[in-house]
């Protein structure tokens, strides 16, 4: 099953649960897309696909600028992983594919 799609995700942050839509568009062993939520939108940078594992970076602007290092595994219609946010440490990410 392809990892491509749109996922309803929740990231457990120090500011509470942040919900968003995570889009994944696969091209070979890389992917593009982004996350859109209440805090705005972020584009995927350096997205890589290794089987059902995704790794990528995002440049967060709000509430403070920092680069997020992200990884997740897609299992059927579920996605789970973590987001590393500098001094704030690692935050859990989980969600389900739309449709």
C-alpha positions in Angstrom: 0.0 0.0 0.0 1.3 3.4 -0.9 2.1 5.9 1.9 0.7 8.7 -0.3 -2.5 10.5 0.9 -3.9 13.0 3.3 -3.8 12.2 7.0 -5.7 13.8 9.9 -2.9 14.1 12.5 -2.4 15.2 16.1 1.0 16.3 17.5 1.4 16.3 21.3 3.1 19.6 21.9 4.0 21.6 25.0 1.1 23.9 23.9 -1.4 21.1 23.8 -2.6 18.8 21.1 -2.1 20.4 17.6 -4.4 19.0 14.9 -3.6 19.3 11.3 -3.9 17.8 7.8 -0.7 16.1 6.5 -0.5 15.6 2.8 2.0 13.2 1.2 2.7 13.1 -2.5 5.2 10.4 -3.4 7.7 10.6 -6.3 10.0 7.6 -6.2 11.9 7.5 -3.0 11.0 11.1 -2.1 7.9 13.0 -1.2 6.5 16.5 -1.1 3.5 17.9 0.8 2.9 19.8 4.0 0.9 20.2 7.2 -1.9 22.7 7.6 -3.4 23.4 11.0 -4.6 26.1 13.4 -1.0 27.5 13.7 -0.7 27.9 9.9 0.9 25.8 7.2 4.4 24.3 6.8 5.9 22.7 3.7 7.8 19.4 3.7 11.5 19.8 3.0 13.9 16.9 2.2 11.0 14.3 2.3 12.3 10.8 1.9 10.4 7.5 1.6 11.9 4.1 2.7 9.2 1.5 2.3 6.5 2.6 4.8 8.8 5.0 6.7 8.8 8.8 6.0 11.5 11.3 7.1 11.3 15.0 6.5 12.0 18.5 7.8 9.7 21.5 8.2 10.5 25.1 9.0 8.1 26.3 11.7 7.4 30.1 11.9 4.8 30.3 14.7 5.0 30.5 17.7 8.8 30.7 17.2 11.1 30.0 14.2 12.8 26.5 14.3 13.4 23.6 12.0 11.4 20.4 12.9 13.0 17.0 12.2 10.2 14.5 11.6 9.8 10.8 11.1 6.7 8.5 10.8 5.7 5.0 9.8 2.5 4.3 7.9 0.7 1.1 8.8 -2.3 0.6 6.6 -4.4 3.8 7.2 -2.6 4.7 10.4 0.5 7.0 10.8 2.6 7.4 13.9 6.0 8.9 14.6 7.7 11.8 16.2 8.7 15.4 15.7 11.9 16.7 17.1 11.7 20.4 18.0 15.1 21.5 19.1 15.2 22.3 22.9 11.6 21.2 23.3 12.6 17.6 22.6 10.6 14.9 20.8 6.8 15.1 20.4 4.5 12.2 19.4 2.6 12.4 16.1 -0.3 10.1 15.2 -3.2 10.0 12.8 -5.3 8.3 10.2 -5.6 8.5 6.5 -8.7 10.3 5.1 -11.1 8.5 2.9 
